[in-house]
């Protein structure tokens, strides 16, 4: 979808949700990114084939002192809640690993 069409789609969707907004306020400036078109990015978030994918579980487990965290390692992909949950899980694994080394 080209940039102008994306912008119009957003305005139309907001107007459908909030009919009074369309008459009262129009965007002064708009910026959007088509993440799938940015080289080497391939999207704004990870898109696992399913959450039983071996790589998903391997990254979630980490490796001893090396732990990974982020929304991409939680089923709530692309949401802050997923990132927070993943960080909490990584912290618990770090504590468990440290306890086992003592």
PASEBA-1860 file (N, C-alpha, C; in nm, 3 decimals):
! residues 102
1> XXXXXXXX> 0.086/-0.117/0.000/0.000/0.000/0.000/0.091/0.123/0.000 ~ 0.062/0.217/-0.088/0.145/0.337/-0.093/0.117/0.427/0.028 ~ 0.208/0.523/0.052/0.201/0.606/0.173/0.071/0.687/0.181 ~ 0.030/0.747/0.071/-0.093/0.827/0.073/-0.215/0.741/0.107 ~ -0.221/0.620/0.053/-0.333/0.529/0.084/-0.332/0.487/0.230 ~ -0.211/0.461/0.286/-0.201/0.427/0.429/-0.253/0.541/0.516 ~ -0.214/0.663/0.482/-0.257/0.779/0.560/-0.408/0.796/0.554 ~ -0.464/0.781/0.434/-0.609/0.796/0.420/-0.683/0.686/0.496
9> XXXXXXXX> -0.629/0.565/0.493/-0.690/0.455/0.567/-0.695/0.486/0.717 ~ -0.587/0.541/0.771/-0.585/0.577/0.914/-0.690/0.683/0.943 ~ -0.697/0.787/0.862/-0.796/0.894/0.882/-0.937/0.836/0.875 ~ -0.962/0.750/0.777/-1.096/0.688/0.763/-1.131/0.602/0.883 ~ -1.036/0.524/0.932/-1.063/0.437/1.047/-1.089/0.518/1.174 ~ -1.012/0.624/1.193/-1.034/0.710/1.310/-1.170/0.776/1.301 ~ -1.206/0.823/1.181/-1.337/0.887/1.162/-1.450/0.789/1.190 ~ -1.432/0.663/1.154/-1.537/0.563/1.179/-1.553/0.539/1.329
17> XXXXXXXX> -1.443/0.540/1.403/-1.449/0.519/1.547/-1.494/0.644/1.623 ~ -1.455/0.759/1.572/-1.484/0.887/1.639/-1.537/0.985/1.535 ~ -1.665/0.977/1.500/-1.720/1.058/1.391/-1.698/1.209/1.407 ~ -1.698/1.260/1.528/-1.680/1.404/1.546/-1.537/1.449/1.517 ~ -1.442/1.358/1.524/-1.302/1.394/1.501/-1.280/1.439/1.357 ~ -1.343/1.373/1.263/-1.321/1.404/1.122/-1.352/1.550/1.092 ~ -1.461/1.600/1.145/-1.498/1.739/1.119/-1.413/1.836/1.200 ~ -1.371/1.796/1.318/-1.300/1.887/1.408/-1.150/1.894/1.383
25> XXXXXXXX> -1.090/1.786/1.338/-0.944/1.785/1.327/-0.898/1.699/1.210 ~ -0.816/1.758/1.129/-0.751/1.685/1.021/-0.601/1.685/1.050 ~ -0.531/1.582/1.012/-0.387/1.577/1.039/-0.315/1.695/0.973 ~ -0.222/1.752/1.046/-0.139/1.859/0.992/-0.021/1.797/0.918 ~ 0.034/1.693/0.976/0.145/1.620/0.915/0.130/1.473/0.950 ~ 0.170/1.389/0.859/0.157/1.245/0.879/0.287/1.178/0.836 ~ 0.326/1.079/0.913/0.444/0.999/0.877/0.412/0.853/0.908 ~ 0.445/0.766/0.818/0.427/0.624/0.843/0.540/0.548/0.776
33> XXXXXXXX> 0.561/0.427/0.822/0.666/0.343/0.768/0.605/0.211/0.726 ~ 0.632/0.170/0.606/0.594/0.036/0.562/0.713/-0.055/0.595 ~ 0.710/-0.112/0.716/0.825/-0.186/0.766/0.869/-0.298/0.674 ~ 0.776/-0.359/0.605/0.814/-0.469/0.517/0.895/-0.421/0.397 ~ 0.897/-0.290/0.372/0.972/-0.235/0.260/1.110/-0.181/0.300 ~ 1.141/-0.182/0.429/1.270/-0.131/0.477/1.374/-0.243/0.462 ~ 1.485/-0.216/0.391/1.585/-0.321/0.371/1.636/-0.379/0.503 ~ 1.652/-0.507/0.507/1.708/-0.582/0.619/1.618/-0.585/0.742
41> XXXXXXXX> 1.500/-0.528/0.738/1.409/-0.526/0.852/1.305/-0.636/0.837 ~ 1.242/-0.644/0.723/1.142/-0.746/0.691/1.020/-0.742/0.782 ~ 0.995/-0.631/0.846/0.875/-0.618/0.929/0.905/-0.551/1.061 ~ 0.801/-0.510/1.129/0.817/-0.438/1.256/0.825/-0.534/1.374 ~ 0.794/-0.660/1.354/0.796/-0.757/1.463/0.820/-0.895/1.404 ~ 0.859/-0.986/1.491/0.884/-1.123/1.446/0.750/-1.190/1.414 ~ 0.753/-1.277/1.319/0.631/-1.348/1.279/0.662/-1.498/1.278 ~ 0.659/-1.558/1.397/0.688/-1.700/1.410/0.582/-1.781/1.336
49> XXXXXXXX> 0.622/-1.892/1.271/0.521/-1.979/1.208/0.421/-2.030/1.313 ~ 0.473/-2.061/1.431/0.388/-2.096/1.546/0.478/-2.089/1.670 ~ 0.416/-2.087/1.786/0.494/-2.071/1.909/0.551/-2.202/1.960 ~ 0.537/-2.309/1.882/0.604/-2.435/1.912/0.730/-2.451/1.829 ~ 0.766/-2.348/1.756/0.885/-2.352/1.671/1.009/-2.374/1.759 ~ 1.096/-2.469/1.721/1.213/-2.498/1.803/1.301/-2.376/1.833 ~ 1.318/-2.288/1.736/1.401/-2.169/1.758/1.339/-2.076/1.862 ~ 1.207/-2.067/1.863/1.138/-1.984/1.962/1.171/-2.032/2.103
57> XXXXXXXX> 1.159/-2.163/2.125/1.186/-2.219/2.257/1.335/-2.211/2.293 ~ 1.420/-2.229/2.194/1.565/-2.223/2.220/1.605/-2.083/2.265 ~ 1.554/-1.982/2.197/1.585/-1.844/2.234/1.525/-1.807/2.369 ~ 1.407/-1.861/2.398/1.344/-1.835/2.529/1.429/-1.892/2.643 ~ 1.488/-2.009/2.622/1.566/-2.074/2.728/1.697/-2.001/2.757 ~ 1.753/-1.938/2.656/1.882/-1.873/2.674/1.993/-1.976/2.687 ~ 2.109/-1.929/2.728/2.224/-2.017/2.743/2.303/-1.972/2.865 ~ 2.279/-2.039/2.976/2.348/-2.010/3.102/2.336/-1.861/3.136
65> XXXXXXXX> 2.447/-1.789/3.128/2.445/-1.647/3.167/2.390/-1.556/3.058 ~ 2.372/-1.608/2.940/2.320/-1.527/2.830/2.170/-1.552/2.818 ~ 2.093/-1.449/2.840/1.947/-1.458/2.832/1.897/-1.354/2.733 ~ 1.796/-1.389/2.660/1.734/-1.298/2.564/1.596/-1.259/2.616 ~ 1.555/-1.139/2.585/1.422/-1.093/2.624/1.371/-0.997/2.518 ~ 1.240/-0.988/2.509/1.178/-0.895/2.415/1.042/-0.946/2.372 ~ 0.967/-0.860/2.309/0.832/-0.898/2.267/0.834/-1.016/2.171 ~ 0.941/-1.031/2.094/0.950/-1.141/1.998/0.967/-1.277/2.061
73> XXXXXXXX> 0.993/-1.281/2.191/1.009/-1.408/2.262/0.894/-1.434/2.357 ~ 0.779/-1.381/2.321/0.657/-1.397/2.399/0.541/-1.402/2.302 ~ 0.438/-1.481/2.330/0.323/-1.485/2.238/0.252/-1.351/2.219 ~ 0.280/-1.253/2.305/0.223/-1.119/2.287/0.317/-1.034/2.201 ~ 0.356/-1.089/2.086/0.449/-1.024/1.995/0.400/-0.885/1.957 ~ 0.492/-0.790/1.954/0.469/-0.652/1.913/0.395/-0.570/2.017 ~ 0.384/-0.619/2.139/0.317/-0.545/2.246/0.414/-0.527/2.361 ~ 0.404/-0.413/2.430/0.490/-0.389/2.546/0.469/-0.495/2.652
81> XXXXXXXX> 0.346/-0.542/2.669/0.318/-0.646/2.769/0.401/-0.771/2.740 ~ 0.418/-0.805/2.613/0.500/-0.919/2.577/0.646/-0.897/2.613 ~ 0.696/-0.775/2.590/0.834/-0.743/2.624/0.855/-0.748/2.775 ~ 0.760/-0.692/2.851/0.772/-0.693/2.997/0.769/-0.836/3.051 ~ 0.677/-0.916/2.999/0.665/-1.055/3.044/0.793/-1.132/3.012 ~ 0.844/-1.114/2.891/0.966/-1.181/2.851/1.084/-1.139/2.938 ~ 1.092/-1.011/2.971/1.200/-0.962/3.057/1.191/-1.024/3.196 ~ 1.070/-1.035/3.249/1.051/-1.097/3.380/1.094/-1.242/3.380
89> XXXXXXXX> 1.060/-1.314/3.273/1.098/-1.455/3.262/1.250/-1.468/3.251 ~ 1.313/-1.379/3.173/1.459/-1.383/3.159/1.527/-1.353/3.293 ~ 1.472/-1.260/3.367/1.527/-1.228/3.499/1.519/-1.349/3.593 ~ 1.405/-1.416/3.593/1.390/-1.536/3.677/1.489/-1.645/3.637 ~ 1.508/-1.665/3.507/1.605/-1.765/3.461/1.747/-1.726/3.506 ~ 1.778/-1.597/3.499/1.910/-1.549/3.542/1.932/-1.577/3.690 ~ 1.831/-1.551/3.770/1.840/-1.576/3.915/1.855/-1.726/3.941 ~ 1.776/-1.808/3.872/1.786/-1.954/3.889/1.924/-2.004/3.850
97> XXXXXX> 1.976/-1.955/3.737/2.109/-1.998/3.693/2.217/-1.956/3.792 ~ 2.205/-1.837/3.848/2.303/-1.790/3.947/2.297/-1.875/4.073 ~ 2.176/-1.911/4.114/2.159/-1.995/4.233/2.220/-2.133/4.213 ~ 2.207/-2.188/4.092/2.261/-2.320/4.063/2.414/-2.319/4.061 ~ 2.475/-2.206/4.027/2.622/-2.196/4.020/2.685/-2.186/4.158 ~ 2.608/-2.149/4.260/2.665/-2.133/4.395/2.693/-2.266/4.460
END
